[in-house]
Amino acid sequence: MKKTTQFRKLLFSGKTEFICEAHNGLSAKIVEEAGFPCIWGSGLSISSQFGVRDNNEASWTQVLEVLEFMSDVTAVPILLDGDTGYGNFNNMRRLVSKLEQRNIAAVCIEDKLFPKTNSFVKGTAQPLADMEEFCGKIKAGKDAQTDDDFSIVARVEAFIAGWGLQEALRRAEAYHKAGADAILIHSALGVPDEVLAFKKAWADRSPVLIVPTKYYSTPTEVFRDYGFSIVIWANQILRSAITAMQKTAKLLKTGETLTIVEDRIAPVKEVFRLQGMDELDAAERLYLPRQGQNTAVIVLAAARGKDLGVLTESRPKAMVEIAGQPLLAHITGAYNAAGLKDIIVVRGYKKEVVNLPNLSFADNDEYADSGELYSLKKALDTIAEPRDIIIAYGDVLIRTYIIQILFESTAPFTIIADTNWEEGVNRNRFADYVECSEPLSRRTFNSVVTLKAMSTPADMLERGRIHGEWVGTMRVTADKFSALKSVLDGILRDPKNRNAEIGHLMNALVRSGETVRVLYTTGGWLDIDSVEDIVLAGSFA
């Protein structure tokens, strides 16, 4: 049902309805959740949340912006306290048009002069608008509306200005004839005598609304007995918020600790709930690119890294500092930057030191007499369902663009190989050199290059067979997750392979008939094997 129609059903329900003030999106949501069927967009409250007076110091366009947020987060209608209509008949026409655009159900305008003054501030000294001019404003608003159910409520301020019952009735009659859908009769007395006298005399000529802010002690049954259409709780949400904020601010100032207030205030998760974070999460799953959402990154970081000497006496290589942060932080940061948040780190040596936040851990407590494949199995065993995975070394710095290149491949197994491999030949270290179906050339940009073999400590590649060096990262799609585990388990069933390295797995995959795609790159990564590499890594990071 349209919000305008909802409001008219309340207006003509035949019983006394109760609506409540709100002054921004959050308070509107709270009022709706409390069960109120309609929201009063209070001029006093909206002005106050801006920190200005209720004297039209906030422009009508600023009020509209607040209303838009209130309307967007709620499904119940909003009746705007529209002051005097923010000007003459022309301003009123434009106001109605803008309110309809924002799905506001109704507006209440008062017969005072623009700029208005709050009714409870020297009310008897406030002049009333010319009655005929105000009738023209009502007519202009009704002519401007395009939704037949949009409502205009005429607020009679005769009692506020000290004019008495007859003037109130005279004006109400004129406004009714001009097309007002309802009358709001206002009073500043602490008793309801004026509004009750008006309702008795007015009878049921049109719906009558009241705002019992001053005569708040009047029993609700009195309002029902007199047949008022709508009772407005006009500013209590704002005032209760002020009291709570003042109390919390004083406690924080005097106590200088959050512990004295934390149990007395809404938890942050309640703020998130009111903001609709669950809906956003669902929308992200529906609309955002799914790259990385079902991908787990496994970082093999169980080894000490003895070649770094004293640097790894009390911590593993992955926790050695590079440019002020652990090496592992740089590695995981690169994957995070590519949208990969689910990272499993395999720990071993000094595992208690590997404690960076937002990571999952798999422990290889037998790191001293086992190899990379044993650590990989520890991580894979923590993954319950088949999913995309990336296998990465815990001592290799890598640029984010290389990780992105992995996702450009549709192959079930993909690795990256650096064609600038010859620079490392004379470094007296073992390297994961690869032999591919063809070397880098112009032709390879339009063809699929696949892995033929990867070097292992037991089976080094001859120089003439080398086409590149593996950069230490591999992607496996979910449909090959089980195949990967099967080949890995087959290798590790032989006790002689307890210390097997990744190259052993790569070669076994190829022998089993799997196709491992190779993507060529040049540079963009750094393997940390020595103190010299630590120095180079500072510039790289």
VMD Tcl script that draws the C-alpha trace (Angstrom):
set ca {
  {0.00 0.00 0.00}
  {1.26 3.49 -0.84}
  {2.43 5.52 2.11}
  {-0.07 8.24 1.24}
  {-2.87 5.67 1.34}
  {-1.61 4.28 4.63}
  {-1.79 7.75 6.16}
  {-5.33 8.40 4.95}
  {-6.45 5.07 6.40}
  {-5.09 6.24 9.76}
  {-6.73 9.61 9.37}
  {-10.16 8.06 8.74}
  {-9.82 4.85 10.76}
  {-12.63 5.82 13.11}
  {-10.44 5.40 16.18}
  {-7.71 7.41 17.89}
  {-4.30 6.65 16.38}
  {-0.93 7.49 17.92}
  {2.13 8.59 15.94}
  {5.62 9.48 17.12}
  {8.32 11.99 16.29}
  {11.58 11.20 14.53}
  {14.26 13.56 13.29}
  {16.68 11.49 11.17}
  {16.98 8.11 9.53}
  {18.10 6.27 12.65}
  {15.33 7.62 14.90}
  {12.78 6.98 12.15}
  {13.85 3.34 12.02}
  {13.58 3.07 15.80}
  {10.09 4.61 15.83}
  {8.92 2.25 13.10}
  {10.35 -0.79 14.91}
  {8.54 0.31 18.08}
  {5.32 -0.33 16.17}
  {4.09 3.18 15.35}
  {2.07 3.24 12.11}
  {3.23 6.72 11.16}
  {6.10 9.12 11.87}
  {5.85 12.80 12.72}
  {8.69 14.68 11.03}
  {8.98 17.26 13.77}
  {10.20 20.73 12.80}
  {11.52 21.32 16.32}
  {13.39 18.01 16.40}
  {14.85 18.27 12.90}
  {16.04 21.81 13.65}
  {17.50 20.69 16.97}
  {19.50 17.83 15.46}
  {21.10 20.48 13.23}
  {21.85 22.48 16.40}
  {19.74 25.48 15.29}
  {16.55 27.12 16.53}
  {13.03 26.21 15.42}
  {12.74 29.52 13.55}
  {13.27 28.32 9.97}
  {17.02 28.64 10.53}
  {17.39 25.30 8.78}
  {16.40 25.75 5.15}
  {13.54 23.76 3.71}
  {15.92 21.97 1.36}
  {17.96 20.81 4.37}
  {14.75 19.50 5.94}
  {13.95 17.70 2.68}
  {17.32 15.98 2.73}
  {16.68 14.65 6.24}
  {13.20 13.50 5.21}
  {14.60 11.62 2.24}
  {16.82 9.54 4.54}
  {13.89 8.96 6.92}
  {11.61 7.86 4.09}
  {14.20 5.58 2.50}
  {14.72 3.47 5.63}
  {11.08 3.09 6.67}
  {7.92 1.58 5.24}
  {5.42 3.58 7.30}
  {4.13 7.03 6.23}
  {5.65 10.31 7.37}
  {3.65 13.41 8.25}
  {5.95 16.40 7.94}
  {5.70 19.33 10.30}
  {6.06 21.80 7.43}
  {5.99 25.00 9.53}
  {4.30 27.71 7.43}
  {4.99 26.01 4.11}
  {8.34 27.85 3.92}
  {6.93 30.91 2.14}
  {3.91 31.87 0.07}
  {1.60 29.81 -2.15}
  {4.36 29.27 -4.71}
  {6.74 27.85 -2.13}
  {3.90 25.61 -0.96}
  {3.34 24.24 -4.46}
  {7.01 23.39 -4.82}
  {7.13 21.87 -1.33}
  {4.26 19.48 -2.09}
  {5.92 18.42 -5.34}
  {9.22 17.72 -3.61}
  {7.54 15.82 -0.77}
  {5.72 13.56 -3.20}
  {9.02 12.86 -4.97}
  {10.43 11.65 -1.65}
  {7.42 9.47 -0.85}
  {6.29 11.64 2.08}
  {2.62 10.96 2.84}
  {1.42 14.30 4.20}
  {2.38 17.78 5.35}
  {1.06 19.92 8.18}
  {1.30 23.72 7.79}
  {0.50 26.32 10.46}
  {-1.18 29.66 10.04}
  {1.66 31.90 11.20}
  {4.10 34.17 9.41}
  {7.34 33.09 7.77}
  {9.88 32.77 9.34}
  {7.94 31.05 12.10}
  {8.67 30.94 15.82}
  {8.06 27.85 17.93}
  {4.59 27.89 19.43}
  {5.87 27.53 22.98}
  {8.10 30.63 22.77}
  {6.08 33.80 23.52}
  {3.09 32.37 21.71}
  {0.62 35.14 22.50}
  {2.98 37.69 20.97}
  {3.11 35.85 17.65}
  {0.96 37.27 14.81}
  {-1.19 34.91 12.77}
  {-1.17 34.71 8.99}
  {-3.93 36.38 7.00}
  {-6.69 33.80 6.83}
  {-7.42 34.28 3.12}
  {-3.73 34.14 2.23}
  {-3.39 30.89 4.20}
  {-6.44 29.44 2.43}
  {-4.76 30.25 -0.89}
  {-1.69 28.37 0.28}
  {-3.80 25.29 1.06}
  {-5.52 25.47 -2.33}
  {-2.17 25.81 -4.10}
  {-0.83 22.76 -2.29}
  {-3.88 20.65 -3.15}
  {-3.70 21.73 -6.81}
  {0.00 20.85 -6.94}
  {-0.32 17.29 -5.66}
  {-0.36 14.49 -8.23}
  {-1.25 11.71 -5.79}
  {-4.91 11.95 -4.77}
  {-4.08 10.41 -1.39}
  {-1.46 13.01 -0.44}
  {-2.80 14.91 2.58}
  {-2.50 18.49 3.80}
  {-3.20 19.14 7.47}
  {-3.98 22.74 8.47}
  {-2.63 23.65 11.90}
  {-4.68 26.28 13.71}
  {-2.62 28.49 16.05}
  {-5.47 30.68 17.33}
  {-5.20 29.35 20.88}
  {-1.42 29.80 20.85}
  {-1.81 33.45 19.83}
  {-4.51 34.06 22.49}
  {-7.47 34.53 20.12}
  {-9.86 32.01 21.68}
  {-12.30 29.37 20.52}
  {-14.37 31.38 18.05}
  {-11.33 32.47 16.05}
  {-10.06 28.89 16.09}
  {-13.36 27.61 14.71}
  {-13.60 30.40 12.12}
  {-10.15 29.62 10.77}
  {-10.65 25.86 10.87}
  {-13.84 26.23 8.83}
  {-12.11 28.36 6.23}
  {-9.20 25.96 5.94}
  {-11.59 23.01 5.66}
  {-13.42 24.68 2.78}
  {-10.08 25.50 1.11}
  {-9.36 21.79 0.88}
  {-7.44 20.86 4.04}
  {-7.77 17.12 4.70}
  {-7.61 17.53 8.47}
  {-7.19 20.13 11.22}
  {-4.47 20.15 13.87}
  {-5.61 22.22 16.83}
  {-2.74 23.38 19.02}
  {-2.63 24.63 22.61}
  {0.08 25.69 25.03}
  {-2.00 25.16 28.17}
  {-1.06 22.53 30.73}
  {-4.62 21.20 30.59}
  {-6.58 20.04 27.51}
  {-9.50 22.43 27.97}
  {-8.96 24.41 24.76}
  {-8.56 21.43 22.43}
  {-11.49 19.61 24.05}
  {-13.72 22.66 23.62}
  {-12.67 22.92 19.98}
  {-13.34 19.24 19.27}
  {-16.75 19.39 20.94}
  {-17.75 22.37 18.81}
  {-16.14 21.05 15.62}
  {-17.60 17.59 16.04}
  {-16.73 15.34 13.06}
  {-16.57 17.86 10.23}
  {-13.07 16.55 9.45}
  {-10.34 14.62 11.30}
  {-8.67 16.52 14.16}
  {-5.09 16.02 15.32}
  {-3.55 17.17 18.61}
  {-0.07 17.52 20.10}
  {-0.35 17.06 23.90}
  {3.20 18.16 24.71}
  {2.03 20.63 27.39}
  {-1.03 18.77 28.66}
  {0.86 15.46 28.79}
  {-0.77 14.27 32.03}
  {-4.20 14.05 30.39}
  {-5.41 10.43 30.42}
  {-5.32 8.88 26.98}
  {-8.91 7.74 27.34}
  {-10.00 11.39 27.26}
  {-8.57 11.74 23.75}
  {-10.38 8.59 22.68}
  {-13.65 9.67 24.24}
  {-13.57 12.96 22.34}
  {-12.82 11.18 19.07}
  {-9.51 12.80 18.10}
  {-8.20 11.20 14.94}
  {-4.46 11.30 15.67}
  {-2.43 12.06 18.79}
  {1.16 13.12 18.09}
  {4.02 12.41 20.51}
  {5.91 15.31 19.01}
  {9.42 15.57 20.52}
  {9.98 12.89 23.13}
  {12.44 10.84 21.06}
  {14.73 13.83 20.64}
  {14.46 14.84 24.30}
  {15.20 11.32 25.56}
  {18.24 11.18 23.28}
  {19.50 14.50 24.68}
  {19.21 13.19 28.25}
  {21.05 9.98 27.39}
  {23.83 11.78 25.48}
  {24.35 14.33 28.24}
  {24.63 11.60 30.85}
  {27.08 9.55 28.78}
  {29.21 12.59 27.95}
  {29.51 13.54 31.63}
  {30.43 10.00 32.63}
  {33.13 9.82 29.97}
  {34.55 13.21 30.96}
  {34.73 12.45 34.66}
  {35.61 8.76 34.45}
  {38.08 8.86 31.55}
  {37.27 5.23 30.71}
  {34.77 3.45 28.50}
  {34.06 0.74 31.08}
  {31.62 2.97 33.00}
  {29.31 3.41 29.99}
  {29.76 0.36 27.79}
  {27.15 -1.73 29.62}
  {24.64 1.14 29.54}
  {24.67 1.95 25.84}
  {23.67 0.11 22.68}
  {26.34 -2.26 21.36}
  {27.94 -1.38 18.05}
  {26.29 -4.41 16.47}
  {22.90 -2.83 17.20}
  {23.98 0.24 15.25}
  {24.97 -2.01 12.36}
  {21.61 -3.80 12.57}
  {19.66 -0.54 12.39}
  {21.81 0.53 9.47}
  {20.84 -2.63 7.58}
  {24.28 -4.22 7.31}
  {22.73 -7.69 6.80}
  {20.98 -6.44 3.67}
  {24.23 -4.98 2.35}
  {26.03 -8.27 2.94}
  {23.35 -10.12 1.00}
  {23.49 -7.55 -1.80}
  {27.28 -7.83 -2.01}
  {26.97 -11.58 -2.48}
  {24.40 -10.96 -5.22}
  {25.99 -8.11 -7.15}
  {29.70 -7.77 -6.47}
  {32.26 -9.68 -8.54}
  {32.85 -13.02 -6.88}
  {36.61 -13.08 -7.40}
  {38.21 -14.35 -4.24}
  {34.98 -14.91 -2.31}
  {35.35 -18.69 -2.44}
  {39.14 -18.75 -2.49}
  {41.39 -19.81 0.37}
  {45.04 -18.76 0.33}
  {47.43 -21.24 1.92}
  {50.74 -19.71 3.00}
  {53.46 -22.26 3.79}
  {55.43 -20.70 6.64}
  {56.47 -23.56 8.92}
  {60.22 -23.44 8.32}
  {62.74 -21.53 10.40}
  {64.95 -20.19 7.61}
  {68.36 -21.16 9.01}
  {70.24 -19.25 6.31}
  {69.20 -16.01 8.04}
  {71.20 -16.96 11.12}
  {70.47 -14.97 14.27}
  {67.50 -13.24 12.63}
  {65.51 -16.46 13.02}
  {66.72 -17.64 16.42}
  {63.53 -16.47 18.14}
  {61.13 -16.29 15.21}
  {60.52 -18.01 11.89}
  {61.58 -16.42 8.62}
  {58.00 -15.34 7.92}
  {58.09 -13.03 10.95}
  {61.41 -11.32 10.18}
  {60.80 -7.59 9.84}
  {60.83 -5.97 6.43}
  {60.38 -2.17 6.38}
  {58.92 -2.22 9.89}
  {56.48 -5.11 9.37}
  {56.81 -8.89 9.44}
  {57.46 -10.49 6.07}
  {54.19 -12.39 6.50}
  {52.27 -9.11 6.85}
  {53.57 -7.96 3.47}
  {52.65 -11.29 1.88}
  {49.12 -11.43 3.26}
  {48.65 -7.73 2.52}
  {49.26 -8.35 -1.18}
  {46.57 -11.04 -1.23}
  {44.18 -8.84 0.76}
  {44.70 -6.08 -1.80}
  {43.59 -8.54 -4.49}
  {40.35 -9.18 -2.57}
  {41.49 -12.40 -0.89}
  {40.68 -12.33 2.82}
  {40.52 -16.02 3.76}
  {44.16 -16.85 4.47}
  {45.41 -20.01 6.17}
  {49.00 -19.84 7.43}
  {50.81 -23.09 8.16}
  {52.95 -22.55 11.24}
  {55.73 -24.69 12.64}
  {58.95 -23.26 14.06}
  {58.20 -20.84 16.95}
  {54.54 -21.01 15.99}
  {53.42 -18.89 18.94}
  {55.19 -15.91 17.37}
  {53.08 -16.19 14.22}
  {50.03 -14.38 15.56}
  {48.99 -11.73 13.06}
  {45.27 -10.80 13.14}
  {42.58 -11.88 10.67}
  {44.35 -15.11 9.74}
  {43.53 -18.78 10.19}
  {46.24 -21.22 11.20}
  {47.17 -24.83 10.57}
  {50.09 -26.16 12.59}
  {52.80 -28.52 11.40}
  {54.40 -29.48 14.68}
  {56.64 -31.92 12.81}
  {58.21 -29.15 10.71}
  {61.76 -30.20 11.68}
  {61.59 -33.51 9.81}
  {58.96 -32.83 7.14}
  {58.70 -30.75 3.98}
  {56.41 -28.38 2.10}
  {53.94 -31.05 1.00}
  {53.44 -32.24 4.56}
  {52.63 -28.65 5.57}
  {50.30 -28.27 2.61}
  {48.35 -31.35 3.68}
  {47.91 -29.86 7.16}
  {46.24 -26.81 5.60}
  {44.11 -28.75 3.11}
  {42.77 -30.90 5.94}
  {41.25 -27.78 7.54}
  {39.12 -27.07 4.44}
  {35.84 -28.97 4.70}
  {34.42 -28.45 1.20}
  {36.10 -28.22 -2.21}
  {36.93 -24.62 -3.06}
  {39.38 -22.55 -5.06}
  {42.78 -22.34 -3.37}
  {46.03 -20.49 -3.86}
  {49.22 -22.06 -2.57}
  {51.91 -19.54 -1.68}
  {55.34 -19.56 -0.09}
  {55.77 -17.79 3.22}
  {59.12 -16.28 2.18}
  {58.20 -14.74 -1.17}
  {57.21 -11.11 -1.59}
  {54.89 -10.71 -4.54}
  {53.20 -7.80 -6.29}
  {49.41 -7.74 -6.30}
  {49.23 -7.60 -10.09}
  {50.78 -11.08 -10.27}
  {47.99 -12.39 -8.05}
  {45.49 -10.75 -10.38}
  {47.07 -12.51 -13.33}
  {46.23 -15.84 -11.66}
  {42.52 -14.98 -11.83}
  {42.69 -14.24 -15.53}
  {43.31 -17.92 -16.15}
  {40.40 -20.29 -16.55}
  {42.65 -23.34 -16.22}
  {42.12 -25.71 -13.28}
  {45.83 -25.47 -12.33}
  {47.78 -22.25 -12.94}
  {51.27 -21.13 -11.98}
  {53.32 -17.99 -12.74}
  {56.87 -18.28 -14.11}
  {59.45 -15.49 -14.26}
  {61.33 -15.42 -17.58}
  {64.16 -13.43 -15.99}
  {65.42 -16.60 -14.34}
  {69.08 -16.45 -15.39}
  {69.93 -13.68 -12.90}
  {69.65 -16.19 -10.07}
  {71.69 -19.01 -11.59}
  {74.94 -18.03 -9.89}
  {73.46 -17.40 -6.43}
  {74.34 -20.91 -5.24}
  {70.81 -21.73 -4.23}
  {68.15 -24.18 -5.26}
  {65.43 -22.64 -7.42}
  {62.06 -23.87 -8.68}
  {62.95 -23.76 -12.35}
  {60.30 -24.86 -14.85}
  {60.34 -26.48 -18.25}
  {57.31 -25.49 -20.30}
  {55.61 -26.58 -23.51}
  {57.29 -23.60 -25.21}
  {59.48 -20.66 -24.16}
  {58.30 -17.06 -24.01}
  {57.81 -15.57 -27.47}
  {55.31 -13.46 -29.32}
  {53.44 -16.64 -30.15}
  {52.88 -17.54 -26.51}
  {50.62 -14.52 -26.04}
  {48.05 -16.29 -28.21}
  {48.62 -19.85 -27.04}
  {48.33 -21.87 -23.86}
  {51.70 -22.67 -22.29}
  {51.73 -25.70 -20.00}
  {54.15 -27.15 -17.48}
  {56.30 -30.12 -18.51}
  {58.50 -30.37 -15.40}
  {59.68 -28.47 -12.33}
  {63.09 -28.90 -10.74}
  {63.40 -30.66 -7.40}
  {66.48 -31.16 -5.19}
  {66.60 -34.75 -6.42}
  {65.99 -33.94 -10.07}
  {67.52 -30.64 -11.19}
  {66.63 -29.33 -14.65}
  {69.44 -28.95 -17.13}
  {70.05 -25.36 -18.18}
  {68.86 -25.96 -21.72}
  {65.47 -27.12 -20.49}
  {64.75 -24.09 -18.27}
  {62.18 -21.57 -19.50}
  {61.53 -19.71 -16.26}
  {61.45 -19.76 -12.47}
  {58.25 -20.40 -10.53}
  {57.41 -17.34 -8.46}
  {55.95 -19.33 -5.58}
  {52.21 -19.05 -6.12}
  {49.75 -21.53 -7.63}
  {45.98 -21.49 -8.12}
  {43.77 -24.57 -8.08}
  {40.07 -24.34 -8.92}
  {37.44 -26.00 -6.76}
  {36.67 -28.68 -9.34}
  {40.27 -29.92 -9.02}
  {40.47 -29.62 -5.23}
  {39.82 -33.34 -4.73}
  {42.25 -34.29 -7.49}
  {44.96 -32.19 -5.84}
  {44.38 -33.87 -2.49}
  {44.39 -37.31 -4.09}
  {47.76 -36.75 -5.81}
  {49.19 -35.20 -2.63}
  {48.03 -38.11 -0.45}
  {49.49 -40.55 -2.94}
  {52.90 -38.87 -2.67}
  {52.89 -38.73 1.13}
  {51.87 -42.37 1.54}
  {55.47 -43.21 0.69}
  {57.54 -42.45 3.85}
  {60.45 -41.50 1.62}
  {58.47 -38.45 0.49}
  {57.96 -37.00 3.94}
  {60.32 -34.13 3.06}
  {59.01 -33.65 -0.48}
  {58.78 -30.14 -1.91}
  {56.21 -28.43 -4.15}
  {58.13 -29.39 -7.29}
  {57.45 -33.04 -6.47}
  {53.70 -32.29 -6.44}
  {53.82 -30.33 -9.71}
  {55.58 -33.18 -11.50}
  {53.16 -35.73 -10.07}
  {50.19 -33.68 -11.32}
  {51.67 -33.59 -14.83}
  {52.36 -37.33 -14.76}
  {48.79 -38.01 -13.66}
  {47.52 -36.28 -16.79}
  {46.56 -32.93 -15.29}
  {47.29 -29.79 -17.29}
  {49.12 -27.08 -15.36}
  {48.96 -23.78 -17.20}
  {51.97 -21.47 -17.05}
  {51.63 -17.69 -17.30}
  {54.83 -15.82 -17.99}
  {55.86 -12.63 -16.23}
  {59.08 -10.71 -15.69}
  {59.98 -9.62 -12.16}
  {57.43 -8.45 -9.61}
  {58.49 -10.85 -6.86}
  {61.37 -11.50 -4.45}
  {62.40 -14.76 -2.78}
  {63.87 -14.17 0.70}
  {66.77 -16.59 1.14}
  {69.60 -14.52 2.65}
  {70.44 -11.42 4.64}
  {71.16 -9.74 1.31}
  {67.58 -10.49 0.29}
  {66.35 -8.84 3.51}
  {68.09 -5.63 2.45}
  {66.63 -5.84 -1.06}
  {63.20 -6.55 0.41}
  {63.17 -3.18 2.18}
  {63.19 -1.40 -1.18}
  {60.76 -3.92 -2.69}
  {58.22 -3.41 0.11}
}
mol new
graphics top color blue
foreach p $ca { graphics top sphere $p radius 0.5 }
foreach p [lrange $ca 0 end-1] q [lrange $ca 1 end] { graphics top cylinder $p $q radius 0.2 }
display resetview
